[in-house]
Amino acid sequence: MKYIATFIGRKTGAIGSSYSITAETHGDNEDEARLNLYDRYEHIHRIKLTPKWTAGHSNVTPEMTCPTGETPHGDPVKIERH
């Protein structure tokens, strides 16, 4: 699953101050996604992970359910998480 990570840190090997970063990461769960950030960044703190959902994603089926139980077109929907 893909996540959008927002955190304070810096690129690996960079010298200087940490700063606010927003980056895309991936993992089977949030812990794995968090660990994958360390391939590119260091001194990570104040991290917030948000699942990234894209339109037309392959796991979206006509049976997916949303809070209203319908799509904007009135079709029932169902969400499957991998």
Secondary structure by P-SEA (a helix, b strand, c coil): cbbbbbbbbbcccccbbbbbbbbbbbcccaaaaaaaaaaccccccbbbbbbbbbccccccccccccccccccccbbbbbbcc
